[in-house]
Amino acid sequence: KVQDVGTAVSYIANYYGFDFLDMFKYGGFESEMNSTFTDGIHPSQFLIETHITPTIAQFIKDNYKK
């Protein structure tokens, strides 16, 4: 499952002290927006523009300040 991959990556990132953004949890993947996936796996342009991109941008702003 996709969640299992995310869990493994999260564990490894935490173990090595890396910042990790769980896009499955915070990118709209667990919500009612699953219907906005083009093929059930890949997100639509709408989901990318409205949730994924802003989530990644905020994560970078919060974790990588000058």
C-alpha positions, 0 to 999 in steps of 0.5 A: 500500500501507499501508506506503508511506503510512507510509513517506511520513509517516515521511519527512515527520515526520523531515524536519520534526523531528516525533515519529512513531509507526509504527503499521504497525510497532508496532501489531500490523499486521505480525504474526500478528494480521492475522486480527483485522482486521474487513474486512482493513483496519480493526482489530477491537476486540480489536486496538484494546484489546490493542495499538493503544491501549497502543502510542499511550499509551506513545508519548505517555508517552515523548515528551510528558513534563511 
